[in-house]
Amino acid sequence: MDRFVFLTFDGLSRGAVYAAFALALVLIWRATRIVNFAQGAMAVATAYVGYSVSAATGSYWLGFVVAVLGGLALGAVTERVVMRFVDHSSHLNGVVVALGLVLVIQGVLGMIYGNEFRPAEAPFSRDAFTVGGIALLSRFDLFVFGAVFVVVALLAALFTRTSVGLRMRASAFAPDVSRLLGVNVGGMLTLGWALAAGVGSLAGMLVLPTELGLHPNAMDIVFVSSFTAAVVGGLDSTIGAVAGGLIVGLLLSYVSGYLGATVAPIAVLILLVVVLLGRPGGLFSRSAARAV
């Protein structure tokens, strides 16, 4: 029983990290109807910048802010310079370009920073509180939960309470009609990419201290787990992204604890296949996906 409780809290802490990154994927999907496969590489790039600023100034929080702002800028530039000129008659075109961006970003990071793992310090202790001899959550885990809650609340308010969120979704679903109604579709798409990259950068700063550290490929496995979380919850649901992240985190923790770490990635892929076959829109989808 002690082991089960430990694995449960470990899974929740993992899941909160995956949820943070899944939120970035959900945001870009809701704003542009594109799954950005370069999200992980972009998050690592801004994390390198953030930790470089932290090392130069001695302030983690200054580096944290710079990383998020860098994500906003990188997302906007990516949409303006690259994605705007992609032929969107087929969704596969955007996927191929995003995968190409992954290779370019990882190559540039390798040339600048090298391919060695660098430590990524957490702003709070990662030593877990213990109750009855069982390790539960750490201060850093609580910080991650709080950050995810704030991001979910802000995104929910953006898409349900503001005209900007409505224009962003309208631009994604019906760009031609939106233009006729006076919506700046190009600006809304740029804003969507900027916000998604900003959230992705925040997620990267939350994820990297729980992994091996900074590396050009540091987010590859995290992206697979987070993408699975987003699909499981539903790419159109912020609440689904959080729920999906917790489900994936718990699954990885239980499988790793009882069957071995080598089996865990297979379990995630099986979960992804089962959800796609049984409920392609995700567990929290409200209706069938609309045609774009």
HULIN-V322102 format. One record per helix or strand of 3 or more residues. SS is the DSSP state (H for helix, E for strand). FROM is the first residue (numbers start at 0). LEN is the number of residues. If there is no record, write none. Layout:
# HULIN-V322102
[[SS,FROM,LEN] [SS,FROM,LEN]]
This chain:
# HULIN-V322102
[[H,1,31] [H,38,19] [H,59,22] [H,82,3] [H,90,23] [E,127,4] [E,133,5] [H,138,23] [H,162,11] [H,174,6] [H,184,26] [H,219,14] [H,237,21] [H,260,18]]
